[in-house]
Amino acid sequence: MSEYTFKTNINCGSCIKSVTPFLNALDNVEMWKVDTENPAKILSVELDDTNVEAVLNAVKKAGYSIELNETEE
């Protein structure tokens, strides 16, 4: 399992509610959460593969902006 973080504009409970069906529909997503307290509105996703493109497309389809968080660890 791999964990990825993304910068988004998902900034409130209503936003989370509207993106939920899109992320829950993805077969490769094990768990996801949005940190709305973080200024970058970080979406953390655990995937059972490395298909981050599916997550990017799902969030964009829900109407939100998203980019892979390229921070170094």
N, CA, C and O atoms as a Maestro MAE file, in Angstrom:
{
 s_m_m2io_version
 :::
 2.0.0
}

f_m_ct {
 s_m_title
 :::
 protein
 m_atom[292] {
  # First column is atom index #
  i_m_mmod_type
  r_m_x_coord
  r_m_y_coord
  r_m_z_coord
  i_m_residue_number
  s_m_chain_name
  s_m_pdb_residue_name
  s_m_pdb_atom_name
  i_m_atomic_number
  :::
  1 25 0.848 -1.178 0.000 1 A "MET " " N  " 7
  2 3 0.000 0.000 0.000 1 A "MET " " CA " 6
  3 2 0.894 1.242 0.000 1 A "MET " " C  " 6
  4 15 1.920 1.281 0.679 1 A "MET " " O  " 8
  5 25 0.495 2.240 -0.760 2 A "SER " " N  " 7
  6 3 1.261 3.479 -0.871 2 A "SER " " CA " 6
  7 2 0.395 4.651 -0.454 2 A "SER " " C  " 6
  8 15 -0.797 4.708 -0.758 2 A "SER " " O  " 8
  9 25 1.026 5.597 0.256 3 A "GLU " " N  " 7
  10 3 0.289 6.800 0.650 3 A "GLU " " CA " 6
  11 2 0.799 7.987 -0.153 3 A "GLU " " C  " 6
  12 15 2.005 8.174 -0.320 3 A "GLU " " O  " 8
  13 25 -0.139 8.784 -0.645 4 A "TYR " " N  " 7
  14 3 0.170 9.970 -1.423 4 A "TYR " " CA " 6
  15 2 -0.561 11.153 -0.816 4 A "TYR " " C  " 6
  16 15 -1.632 11.001 -0.229 4 A "TYR " " O  " 8
  17 25 0.027 12.331 -0.963 5 A "THR " " N  " 7
  18 3 -0.654 13.545 -0.519 5 A "THR " " CA " 6
  19 2 -0.788 14.490 -1.707 5 A "THR " " C  " 6
  20 15 0.061 14.534 -2.598 5 A "THR " " O  " 8
  21 25 -1.877 15.238 -1.688 6 A "PHE " " N  " 7
  22 3 -2.200 16.152 -2.775 6 A "PHE " " CA " 6
  23 2 -2.611 17.496 -2.195 6 A "PHE " " C  " 6
  24 15 -3.248 17.560 -1.143 6 A "PHE " " O  " 8
  25 25 -2.247 18.562 -2.883 7 A "LYS " " N  " 7
  26 3 -2.739 19.900 -2.534 7 A "LYS " " CA " 6
  27 2 -4.055 20.081 -3.291 7 A "LYS " " C  " 6
  28 15 -4.135 19.801 -4.487 7 A "LYS " " O  " 8
  29 25 -5.090 20.554 -2.581 8 A "THR " " N  " 7
  30 3 -6.407 20.711 -3.202 8 A "THR " " CA " 6
  31 2 -7.038 22.034 -2.787 8 A "THR " " C  " 6
  32 15 -6.444 22.816 -2.045 8 A "THR " " O  " 8
  33 25 -8.245 22.268 -3.276 9 A "ASN " " N  " 7
  34 3 -9.052 23.395 -2.781 9 A "ASN " " CA " 6
  35 2 -10.336 22.867 -2.129 9 A "ASN " " C  " 6
  36 15 -11.362 23.548 -2.121 9 A "ASN " " O  " 8
  37 25 -10.268 21.659 -1.590 10 A "ILE " " N  " 7
  38 3 -11.377 21.060 -0.835 10 A "ILE " " CA " 6
  39 2 -11.293 21.647 0.577 10 A "ILE " " C  " 6
  40 15 -10.488 21.196 1.392 10 A "ILE " " O  " 8
  41 25 -12.126 22.654 0.864 11 A "ASN " " N  " 7
  42 3 -11.874 23.428 2.084 11 A "ASN " " CA " 6
  43 2 -12.956 23.403 3.150 11 A "ASN " " C  " 6
  44 15 -12.859 24.143 4.129 11 A "ASN " " O  " 8
  45 25 -13.994 22.570 2.993 12 A "CYS " " N  " 7
  46 3 -15.033 22.544 4.031 12 A "CYS " " CA " 6
  47 2 -15.769 21.204 4.002 12 A "CYS " " C  " 6
  48 15 -15.537 20.371 3.126 12 A "CYS " " O  " 8
  49 25 -16.638 21.020 4.954 13 A "GLY " " N  " 7
  50 3 -17.404 19.781 5.039 13 A "GLY " " CA " 6
  51 2 -18.273 19.531 3.821 13 A "GLY " " C  " 6
  52 15 -18.408 18.388 3.385 13 A "GLY " " O  " 8
  53 25 -18.865 20.581 3.264 14 A "SER " " N  " 7
  54 3 -19.689 20.420 2.065 14 A "SER " " CA " 6
  55 2 -18.844 19.992 0.872 14 A "SER " " C  " 6
  56 15 -19.288 19.200 0.040 14 A "SER " " O  " 8
  57 25 -17.617 20.523 0.791 15 A "CYS " " N  " 7
  58 3 -16.707 20.136 -0.289 15 A "CYS " " CA " 6
  59 2 -16.338 18.658 -0.150 15 A "CYS " " C  " 6
  60 15 -16.312 17.918 -1.134 15 A "CYS " " O  " 8
  61 25 -16.057 18.246 1.068 16 A "ILE " " N  " 7
  62 3 -15.720 16.842 1.314 16 A "ILE " " CA " 6
  63 2 -16.902 15.954 0.937 16 A "ILE " " C  " 6
  64 15 -16.730 14.902 0.322 16 A "ILE " " O  " 8
  65 25 -18.090 16.386 1.307 17 A "LYS " " N  " 7
  66 3 -19.294 15.617 0.981 17 A "LYS " " CA " 6
  67 2 -19.473 15.469 -0.530 17 A "LYS " " C  " 6
  68 15 -19.884 14.407 -0.997 17 A "LYS " " O  " 8
  69 25 -19.170 16.514 -1.297 18 A "SER " " N  " 7
  70 3 -19.373 16.417 -2.737 18 A "SER " " CA " 6
  71 2 -18.282 15.618 -3.443 18 A "SER " " C  " 6
  72 15 -18.529 15.076 -4.521 18 A "SER " " O  " 8
  73 25 -17.088 15.530 -2.869 19 A "VAL " " N  " 7
  74 3 -16.022 14.742 -3.503 19 A "VAL " " CA " 6
  75 2 -16.069 13.269 -3.065 19 A "VAL " " C  " 6
  76 15 -15.492 12.405 -3.726 19 A "VAL " " O  " 8
  77 25 -16.751 12.991 -1.959 20 A "THR " " N  " 7
  78 3 -16.805 11.634 -1.409 20 A "THR " " CA " 6
  79 2 -17.235 10.561 -2.416 20 A "THR " " C  " 6
  80 15 -16.542 9.550 -2.533 20 A "THR " " O  " 8
  81 25 -18.338 10.730 -3.146 21 A "PRO " " N  " 7
  82 3 -18.736 9.654 -4.071 21 A "PRO " " CA " 6
  83 2 -17.703 9.383 -5.164 21 A "PRO " " C  " 6
  84 15 -17.572 8.250 -5.629 21 A "PRO " " O  " 8
  85 25 -16.975 10.411 -5.568 22 A "PHE " " N  " 7
  86 3 -15.969 10.249 -6.615 22 A "PHE " " CA " 6
  87 2 -14.771 9.442 -6.109 22 A "PHE " " C  " 6
  88 15 -14.272 8.561 -6.809 22 A "PHE " " O  " 8
  89 25 -14.313 9.746 -4.892 23 A "LEU " " N  " 7
  90 3 -13.177 9.011 -4.336 23 A "LEU " " CA " 6
  91 2 -13.575 7.617 -3.879 23 A "LEU " " C  " 6
  92 15 -12.805 6.670 -4.038 23 A "LEU " " O  " 8
  93 25 -14.766 7.483 -3.316 24 A "ASN " " N  " 7
  94 3 -15.218 6.170 -2.864 24 A "ASN " " CA " 6
  95 2 -15.462 5.209 -4.024 24 A "ASN " " C  " 6
  96 15 -15.453 3.993 -3.829 24 A "ASN " " O  " 8
  97 25 -15.679 5.735 -5.222 25 A "ALA " " N  " 7
  98 3 -15.928 4.890 -6.390 25 A "ALA " " CA " 6
  99 2 -14.645 4.271 -6.952 25 A "ALA " " C  " 6
  100 15 -14.710 3.366 -7.784 25 A "ALA " " O  " 8
  101 25 -13.491 4.746 -6.509 26 A "LEU " " N  " 7
  102 3 -12.222 4.226 -7.024 26 A "LEU " " CA " 6
  103 2 -11.862 2.917 -6.335 26 A "LEU " " C  " 6
  104 15 -11.834 2.840 -5.107 26 A "LEU " " O  " 8
  105 25 -11.589 1.896 -7.126 27 A "ASP " " N  " 7
  106 3 -11.258 0.578 -6.583 27 A "ASP " " CA " 6
  107 2 -9.896 0.532 -5.890 27 A "ASP " " C  " 6
  108 15 -9.686 -0.279 -4.988 27 A "ASP " " O  " 8
  109 25 -8.978 1.394 -6.306 28 A "ASN " " N  " 7
  110 3 -7.624 1.331 -5.752 28 A "ASN " " CA " 6
  111 2 -7.439 2.153 -4.477 28 A "ASN " " C  " 6
  112 15 -6.358 2.130 -3.888 28 A "ASN " " O  " 8
  113 25 -8.470 2.876 -4.040 29 A "VAL " " N  " 7
  114 3 -8.363 3.710 -2.834 29 A "VAL " " CA " 6
  115 2 -8.784 2.899 -1.608 29 A "VAL " " C  " 6
  116 15 -9.913 2.416 -1.517 29 A "VAL " " O  " 8
  117 25 -7.846 2.765 -0.671 30 A "GLU " " N  " 7
  118 3 -8.128 2.052 0.581 30 A "GLU " " CA " 6
  119 2 -8.697 3.004 1.631 30 A "GLU " " C  " 6
  120 15 -9.622 2.649 2.362 30 A "GLU " " O  " 8
  121 25 -8.135 4.224 1.702 31 A "MET " " N  " 7
  122 3 -8.543 5.204 2.703 31 A "MET " " CA " 6
  123 2 -8.170 6.576 2.179 31 A "MET " " C  " 6
  124 15 -7.182 6.728 1.462 31 A "MET " " O  " 8
  125 25 -8.968 7.581 2.540 32 A "TRP " " N  " 7
  126 3 -8.626 8.956 2.189 32 A "TRP " " CA " 6
  127 2 -9.169 9.902 3.240 32 A "TRP " " C  " 6
  128 15 -10.147 9.598 3.924 32 A "TRP " " O  " 8
  129 25 -8.521 11.061 3.362 33 A "LYS " " N  " 7
  130 3 -8.987 12.101 4.282 33 A "LYS " " CA " 6
  131 2 -8.440 13.435 3.807 33 A "LYS " " C  " 6
  132 15 -7.412 13.495 3.133 33 A "LYS " " O  " 8
  133 25 -9.139 14.503 4.164 34 A "VAL " " N  " 7
  134 3 -8.727 15.859 3.803 34 A "VAL " " CA " 6
  135 2 -8.458 16.638 5.084 34 A "VAL " " C  " 6
  136 15 -9.282 16.655 5.998 34 A "VAL " " O  " 8
  137 25 -7.298 17.279 5.138 35 A "ASP " " N  " 7
  138 3 -6.953 18.145 6.259 35 A "ASP " " CA " 6
  139 2 -7.334 19.578 5.881 35 A "ASP " " C  " 6
  140 15 -6.540 20.308 5.288 35 A "ASP " " O  " 8
  141 25 -8.555 19.964 6.231 36 A "THR " " N  " 7
  142 3 -9.034 21.303 5.871 36 A "THR " " CA " 6
  143 2 -8.398 22.393 6.740 36 A "THR " " C  " 6
  144 15 -8.515 23.575 6.419 36 A "THR " " O  " 8
  145 25 -7.732 22.018 7.823 37 A "GLU " " N  " 7
  146 3 -7.039 22.993 8.676 37 A "GLU " " CA " 6
  147 2 -5.720 23.426 8.044 37 A "GLU " " C  " 6
  148 15 -5.236 24.526 8.311 37 A "GLU " " O  " 8
  149 25 -5.143 22.577 7.215 38 A "ASN " " N  " 7
  150 3 -3.886 22.885 6.532 38 A "ASN " " CA " 6
  151 2 -4.165 23.913 5.435 38 A "ASN " " C  " 6
  152 15 -5.134 23.756 4.692 38 A "ASN " " O  " 8
  153 25 -3.345 24.958 5.312 39 A "PRO " " N  " 7
  154 3 -3.582 25.970 4.270 39 A "PRO " " CA " 6
  155 2 -3.605 25.384 2.847 39 A "PRO " " C  " 6
  156 15 -4.262 25.932 1.962 39 A "PRO " " O  " 8
  157 25 -2.892 24.276 2.631 40 A "ALA " " N  " 7
  158 3 -2.860 23.645 1.305 40 A "ALA " " CA " 6
  159 2 -3.990 22.629 1.117 40 A "ALA " " C  " 6
  160 15 -4.072 21.981 0.073 40 A "ALA " " O  " 8
  161 25 -4.873 22.485 2.138 41 A "LYS " " N  " 7
  162 3 -6.021 21.562 2.056 41 A "LYS " " CA " 6
  163 2 -5.558 20.185 1.574 41 A "LYS " " C  " 6
  164 15 -5.974 19.713 0.516 41 A "LYS " " O  " 8
  165 25 -4.697 19.556 2.361 42 A "ILE " " N  " 7
  166 3 -4.032 18.316 1.961 42 A "ILE " " CA " 6
  167 2 -4.989 17.125 1.974 42 A "ILE " " C  " 6
  168 15 -5.635 16.825 2.978 42 A "ILE " " O  " 8
  169 25 -5.051 16.469 0.835 43 A "LEU " " N  " 7
  170 3 -5.781 15.211 0.686 43 A "LEU " " CA " 6
  171 2 -4.763 14.092 0.798 43 A "LEU " " C  " 6
  172 15 -3.833 14.016 -0.004 43 A "LEU " " O  " 8
  173 25 -4.930 13.216 1.791 44 A "SER " " N  " 7
  174 3 -4.067 12.047 1.957 44 A "SER " " CA " 6
  175 2 -4.832 10.829 1.476 44 A "SER " " C  " 6
  176 15 -5.992 10.629 1.838 44 A "SER " " O  " 8
  177 25 -4.178 10.018 0.661 45 A "VAL " " N  " 7
  178 3 -4.839 8.855 0.072 45 A "VAL " " CA " 6
  179 2 -3.926 7.645 0.185 45 A "VAL " " C  " 6
  180 15 -2.742 7.718 -0.144 45 A "VAL " " O  " 8
  181 25 -4.484 6.523 0.655 46 A "GLU " " N  " 7
  182 3 -3.769 5.254 0.641 46 A "GLU " " CA " 6
  183 2 -4.279 4.453 -0.543 46 A "GLU " " C  " 6
  184 15 -5.474 4.179 -0.657 46 A "GLU " " O  " 8
  185 25 -3.351 4.077 -1.429 47 A "LEU " " N  " 7
  186 3 -3.701 3.324 -2.621 47 A "LEU " " CA " 6
  187 2 -3.126 1.924 -2.544 47 A "LEU " " C  " 6
  188 15 -2.062 1.710 -1.962 47 A "LEU " " O  " 8
  189 25 -3.833 0.970 -3.135 48 A "ASP " " N  " 7
  190 3 -3.291 -0.381 -3.199 48 A "ASP " " CA " 6
  191 2 -2.500 -0.594 -4.490 48 A "ASP " " C  " 6
  192 15 -2.106 -1.718 -4.801 48 A "ASP " " O  " 8
  193 25 -2.268 0.484 -5.239 49 A "ASP " " N  " 7
  194 3 -1.398 0.473 -6.411 49 A "ASP " " CA " 6
  195 2 -0.739 1.844 -6.517 49 A "ASP " " C  " 6
  196 15 -0.717 2.586 -5.534 49 A "ASP " " O  " 8
  197 25 -0.209 2.195 -7.666 50 A "THR " " N  " 7
  198 3 0.442 3.498 -7.817 50 A "THR " " CA " 6
  199 2 -0.293 4.394 -8.810 50 A "THR " " C  " 6
  200 15 0.300 5.318 -9.367 50 A "THR " " O  " 8
  201 25 -1.571 4.131 -9.033 51 A "ASN " " N  " 7
  202 3 -2.349 4.881 -10.020 51 A "ASN " " CA " 6
  203 2 -2.886 6.183 -9.432 51 A "ASN " " C  " 6
  204 15 -4.078 6.299 -9.148 51 A "ASN " " O  " 8
  205 25 -1.994 7.164 -9.253 52 A "VAL " " N  " 7
  206 3 -2.416 8.458 -8.703 52 A "VAL " " CA " 6
  207 2 -3.267 9.227 -9.712 52 A "VAL " " C  " 6
  208 15 -4.036 10.110 -9.333 52 A "VAL " " O  " 8
  209 25 -3.132 8.895 -10.979 53 A "GLU " " N  " 7
  210 3 -3.904 9.564 -12.033 53 A "GLU " " CA " 6
  211 2 -5.407 9.392 -11.795 53 A "GLU " " C  " 6
  212 15 -6.185 10.308 -12.063 53 A "GLU " " O  " 8
  213 25 -5.817 8.229 -11.296 54 A "ALA " " N  " 7
  214 3 -7.236 7.987 -11.011 54 A "ALA " " CA " 6
  215 2 -7.746 8.956 -9.953 54 A "ALA " " C  " 6
  216 15 -8.861 9.466 -10.063 54 A "ALA " " O  " 8
  217 25 -6.937 9.214 -8.928 55 A "VAL " " N  " 7
  218 3 -7.319 10.159 -7.867 55 A "VAL " " CA " 6
  219 2 -7.397 11.577 -8.434 55 A "VAL " " C  " 6
  220 15 -8.351 12.308 -8.169 55 A "VAL " " O  " 8
  221 25 -6.392 11.955 -9.211 56 A "LEU " " N  " 7
  222 3 -6.389 13.290 -9.822 56 A "LEU " " CA " 6
  223 2 -7.640 13.496 -10.669 56 A "LEU " " C  " 6
  224 15 -8.294 14.534 -10.572 56 A "LEU " " O  " 8
  225 25 -7.969 12.517 -11.492 57 A "ASN " " N  " 7
  226 3 -9.138 12.625 -12.372 57 A "ASN " " CA " 6
  227 2 -10.443 12.673 -11.583 57 A "ASN " " C  " 6
  228 15 -11.345 13.436 -11.928 57 A "ASN " " O  " 8
  229 25 -10.555 11.865 -10.526 58 A "ALA " " N  " 7
  230 3 -11.784 11.828 -9.725 58 A "ALA " " CA " 6
  231 2 -12.050 13.168 -9.055 58 A "ALA " " C  " 6
  232 15 -13.181 13.653 -9.064 58 A "ALA " " O  " 8
  233 25 -11.016 13.769 -8.474 59 A "VAL " " N  " 7
  234 3 -11.186 15.047 -7.785 59 A "VAL " " CA " 6
  235 2 -11.501 16.157 -8.792 59 A "VAL " " C  " 6
  236 15 -12.337 17.020 -8.525 59 A "VAL " " O  " 8
  237 25 -10.838 16.133 -9.937 60 A "LYS " " N  " 7
  238 3 -11.130 17.128 -10.979 60 A "LYS " " CA " 6
  239 2 -12.556 16.966 -11.501 60 A "LYS " " C  " 6
  240 15 -13.242 17.954 -11.763 60 A "LYS " " O  " 8
  241 25 -12.996 15.719 -11.649 61 A "LYS " " N  " 7
  242 3 -14.358 15.457 -12.115 61 A "LYS " " CA " 6
  243 2 -15.384 15.979 -11.109 61 A "LYS " " C  " 6
  244 15 -16.481 16.388 -11.489 61 A "LYS " " O  " 8
  245 25 -15.020 15.964 -9.822 62 A "ALA " " N  " 7
  246 3 -15.901 16.493 -8.777 62 A "ALA " " CA " 6
  247 2 -15.919 18.021 -8.773 62 A "ALA " " C  " 6
  248 15 -16.743 18.632 -8.093 62 A "ALA " " O  " 8
  249 25 -15.011 18.638 -9.530 63 A "GLY " " N  " 7
  250 3 -15.012 20.089 -9.646 63 A "GLY " " CA " 6
  251 2 -13.980 20.811 -8.799 63 A "GLY " " C  " 6
  252 15 -14.100 22.016 -8.576 63 A "GLY " " O  " 8
  253 25 -12.973 20.101 -8.324 64 A "TYR " " N  " 7
  254 3 -11.957 20.701 -7.461 64 A "TYR " " CA " 6
  255 2 -10.588 20.637 -8.111 64 A "TYR " " C  " 6
  256 15 -10.327 19.789 -8.964 64 A "TYR " " O  " 8
  257 25 -9.718 21.545 -7.694 65 A "SER " " N  " 7
  258 3 -8.350 21.513 -8.197 65 A "SER " " CA " 6
  259 2 -7.527 20.584 -7.308 65 A "SER " " C  " 6
  260 15 -7.785 20.445 -6.112 65 A "SER " " O  " 8
  261 25 -6.532 19.956 -7.926 66 A "ILE " " N  " 7
  262 3 -5.693 19.003 -7.201 66 A "ILE " " CA " 6
  263 2 -4.349 18.904 -7.901 66 A "ILE " " C  " 6
  264 15 -4.261 18.940 -9.128 66 A "ILE " " O  " 8
  265 25 -3.306 18.779 -7.093 67 A "GLU " " N  " 7
  266 3 -1.980 18.502 -7.638 67 A "GLU " " CA " 6
  267 2 -1.224 17.631 -6.649 67 A "GLU " " C  " 6
  268 15 -1.389 17.756 -5.435 67 A "GLU " " O  " 8
  269 25 -0.406 16.760 -7.179 68 A "LEU " " N  " 7
  270 3 0.390 15.869 -6.342 68 A "LEU " " CA " 6
  271 2 1.340 16.707 -5.511 68 A "LEU " " C  " 6
  272 15 2.000 17.605 -6.035 68 A "LEU " " O  " 8
  273 25 1.415 16.423 -4.231 69 A "ASN " " N  " 7
  274 3 2.294 17.142 -3.316 69 A "ASN " " CA " 6
  275 2 3.698 16.586 -3.491 69 A "ASN " " C  " 6
  276 15 3.954 15.424 -3.175 69 A "ASN " " O  " 8
  277 25 4.598 17.406 -3.990 70 A "GLU " " N  " 7
  278 3 5.958 16.943 -4.315 70 A "GLU " " CA " 6
  279 2 6.959 17.216 -3.197 70 A "GLU " " C  " 6
  280 15 8.152 17.356 -3.468 70 A "GLU " " O  " 8
  281 25 6.508 17.295 -1.963 71 A "THR " " N  " 7
  282 3 7.441 17.585 -0.860 71 A "THR " " CA " 6
  283 2 8.400 16.425 -0.658 71 A "THR " " C  " 6
  284 15 8.038 15.261 -0.826 71 A "THR " " O  " 8
  285 25 9.623 16.762 -0.296 72 A "GLU " " N  " 7
  286 3 10.624 15.730 -0.036 72 A "GLU " " CA " 6
  287 2 10.495 15.266 1.398 72 A "GLU " " C  " 6
  288 15 10.167 16.039 2.298 72 A "GLU " " O  " 8
  289 25 10.762 13.988 1.589 73 A "GLU " " N  " 7
  290 3 10.662 13.426 2.941 73 A "GLU " " CA " 6
  291 2 12.030 13.239 3.534 73 A "GLU " " C  " 6
  292 15 12.153 12.776 4.668 73 A "GLU " " O  " 8
  :::
 }
 m_bond[291] {
  # First column is bond index #
  i_m_from
  i_m_to
  i_m_order
  :::
  1 1 2 1
  2 2 3 1
  3 3 4 2
  4 3 5 1
  5 5 6 1
  6 6 7 1
  7 7 8 2
  8 7 9 1
  9 9 10 1
  10 10 11 1
  11 11 12 2
  12 11 13 1
  13 13 14 1
  14 14 15 1
  15 15 16 2
  16 15 17 1
  17 17 18 1
  18 18 19 1
  19 19 20 2
  20 19 21 1
  21 21 22 1
  22 22 23 1
  23 23 24 2
  24 23 25 1
  25 25 26 1
  26 26 27 1
  27 27 28 2
  28 27 29 1
  29 29 30 1
  30 30 31 1
  31 31 32 2
  32 31 33 1
  33 33 34 1
  34 34 35 1
  35 35 36 2
  36 35 37 1
  37 37 38 1
  38 38 39 1
  39 39 40 2
  40 39 41 1
  41 41 42 1
  42 42 43 1
  43 43 44 2
  44 43 45 1
  45 45 46 1
  46 46 47 1
  47 47 48 2
  48 47 49 1
  49 49 50 1
  50 50 51 1
  51 51 52 2
  52 51 53 1
  53 53 54 1
  54 54 55 1
  55 55 56 2
  56 55 57 1
  57 57 58 1
  58 58 59 1
  59 59 60 2
  60 59 61 1
  61 61 62 1
  62 62 63 1
  63 63 64 2
  64 63 65 1
  65 65 66 1
  66 66 67 1
  67 67 68 2
  68 67 69 1
  69 69 70 1
  70 70 71 1
  71 71 72 2
  72 71 73 1
  73 73 74 1
  74 74 75 1
  75 75 76 2
  76 75 77 1
  77 77 78 1
  78 78 79 1
  79 79 80 2
  80 79 81 1
  81 81 82 1
  82 82 83 1
  83 83 84 2
  84 83 85 1
  85 85 86 1
  86 86 87 1
  87 87 88 2
  88 87 89 1
  89 89 90 1
  90 90 91 1
  91 91 92 2
  92 91 93 1
  93 93 94 1
  94 94 95 1
  95 95 96 2
  96 95 97 1
  97 97 98 1
  98 98 99 1
  99 99 100 2
  100 99 101 1
  101 101 102 1
  102 102 103 1
  103 103 104 2
  104 103 105 1
  105 105 106 1
  106 106 107 1
  107 107 108 2
  108 107 109 1
  109 109 110 1
  110 110 111 1
  111 111 112 2
  112 111 113 1
  113 113 114 1
  114 114 115 1
  115 115 116 2
  116 115 117 1
  117 117 118 1
  118 118 119 1
  119 119 120 2
  120 119 121 1
  121 121 122 1
  122 122 123 1
  123 123 124 2
  124 123 125 1
  125 125 126 1
  126 126 127 1
  127 127 128 2
  128 127 129 1
  129 129 130 1
  130 130 131 1
  131 131 132 2
  132 131 133 1
  133 133 134 1
  134 134 135 1
  135 135 136 2
  136 135 137 1
  137 137 138 1
  138 138 139 1
  139 139 140 2
  140 139 141 1
  141 141 142 1
  142 142 143 1
  143 143 144 2
  144 143 145 1
  145 145 146 1
  146 146 147 1
  147 147 148 2
  148 147 149 1
  149 149 150 1
  150 150 151 1
  151 151 152 2
  152 151 153 1
  153 153 154 1
  154 154 155 1
  155 155 156 2
  156 155 157 1
  157 157 158 1
  158 158 159 1
  159 159 160 2
  160 159 161 1
  161 161 162 1
  162 162 163 1
  163 163 164 2
  164 163 165 1
  165 165 166 1
  166 166 167 1
  167 167 168 2
  168 167 169 1
  169 169 170 1
  170 170 171 1
  171 171 172 2
  172 171 173 1
  173 173 174 1
  174 174 175 1
  175 175 176 2
  176 175 177 1
  177 177 178 1
  178 178 179 1
  179 179 180 2
  180 179 181 1
  181 181 182 1
  182 182 183 1
  183 183 184 2
  184 183 185 1
  185 185 186 1
  186 186 187 1
  187 187 188 2
  188 187 189 1
  189 189 190 1
  190 190 191 1
  191 191 192 2
  192 191 193 1
  193 193 194 1
  194 194 195 1
  195 195 196 2
  196 195 197 1
  197 197 198 1
  198 198 199 1
  199 199 200 2
  200 199 201 1
  201 201 202 1
  202 202 203 1
  203 203 204 2
  204 203 205 1
  205 205 206 1
  206 206 207 1
  207 207 208 2
  208 207 209 1
  209 209 210 1
  210 210 211 1
  211 211 212 2
  212 211 213 1
  213 213 214 1
  214 214 215 1
  215 215 216 2
  216 215 217 1
  217 217 218 1
  218 218 219 1
  219 219 220 2
  220 219 221 1
  221 221 222 1
  222 222 223 1
  223 223 224 2
  224 223 225 1
  225 225 226 1
  226 226 227 1
  227 227 228 2
  228 227 229 1
  229 229 230 1
  230 230 231 1
  231 231 232 2
  232 231 233 1
  233 233 234 1
  234 234 235 1
  235 235 236 2
  236 235 237 1
  237 237 238 1
  238 238 239 1
  239 239 240 2
  240 239 241 1
  241 241 242 1
  242 242 243 1
  243 243 244 2
  244 243 245 1
  245 245 246 1
  246 246 247 1
  247 247 248 2
  248 247 249 1
  249 249 250 1
  250 250 251 1
  251 251 252 2
  252 251 253 1
  253 253 254 1
  254 254 255 1
  255 255 256 2
  256 255 257 1
  257 257 258 1
  258 258 259 1
  259 259 260 2
  260 259 261 1
  261 261 262 1
  262 262 263 1
  263 263 264 2
  264 263 265 1
  265 265 266 1
  266 266 267 1
  267 267 268 2
  268 267 269 1
  269 269 270 1
  270 270 271 1
  271 271 272 2
  272 271 273 1
  273 273 274 1
  274 274 275 1
  275 275 276 2
  276 275 277 1
  277 277 278 1
  278 278 279 1
  279 279 280 2
  280 279 281 1
  281 281 282 1
  282 282 283 1
  283 283 284 2
  284 283 285 1
  285 285 286 1
  286 286 287 1
  287 287 288 2
  288 287 289 1
  289 289 290 1
  290 290 291 1
  291 291 292 2
  :::
 }
}
